């Protein structure tokens, strides 16, 4: 897909690509594997492009295969990394890391956001510091993913509901009877991913409990049976 989009180089009438940006996990809740990331990194760097990882979308610990890799290998594939805090347990804040040994550049400080919020910056540093201490971020993310797997297991017991994407992070995508949508959304907040096919997205978080999951699955079963 990236190779197909890489064209018109040197043509002043064509937008010149400079960055490949991926999200981990993806919008469908799936996870890039290390060899896929390395392939994208090679493609970008051979063409004087940057590779950006947006990790803000959901708390996603690396897959087992990535954790077996040496830490430098996992890091050096990227030029810019975003580490999300808001969806992993802190009151607000994201960290952006520019790796200068690859880009040869550093971002200006808080002026990137259009203002210099010193107090806010201090609060973010404290919260992110706590999140990174003793791998709290990883424990939170692993819990979120376990709850999603539990939800998947419970949903698969309901004949009227179909899981449509692999559950590899903290999101579950399912196809449900359209007539059940309104009643479900009266009690639970979630997005309809595809209106035409009645595919919905259910997200688990650091504070989702097994009780939450089982209660939701029970209500879902009752709702779609009517």
HELIX and SHEET records of a PDB file:
HELIX    1   1 UNK A    2  UNK A    5  1                                   4    
HELIX    2   2 UNK A   34  UNK A   46  1                                  13    
HELIX    3   3 UNK A   64  UNK A   67  1                                   4    
HELIX    4   4 UNK A   71  UNK A   76  1                                   6    
HELIX    5   5 UNK A   86  UNK A   88  5                                   3    
HELIX    6   6 UNK A  100  UNK A  103  1                                   4    
HELIX    7   7 UNK A  110  UNK A  113  5                                   4    
HELIX    8   8 UNK A  118  UNK A  132  1                                  15    
HELIX    9   9 UNK A  133  UNK A  135  5                                   3    
HELIX   10  10 UNK A  136  UNK A  155  1                                  20    
HELIX   11  11 UNK A  178  UNK A  180  5                                   3    
HELIX   12  12 UNK A  181  UNK A  187  1                                   7    
HELIX   13  13 UNK A  210  UNK A  224  1                                  15    
SHEET    1   A 4 UNK A  19  UNK A  23  0                                        
SHEET    2   A 4 UNK A  50  UNK A  55  1                                        
SHEET    3   A 4 UNK A  80  UNK A  84  1                                        
SHEET    4   A 4 UNK A  94  UNK A  98 -1                                        
SHEET    1   B 4 UNK A 162  UNK A 163  0                                        
SHEET    2   B 4 UNK A 171  UNK A 175 -1                                        
SHEET    3   B 4 UNK A 199  UNK A 203 -1                                        
SHEET    4   B 4 UNK A 191  UNK A 194 -1                                        
END                                                                             
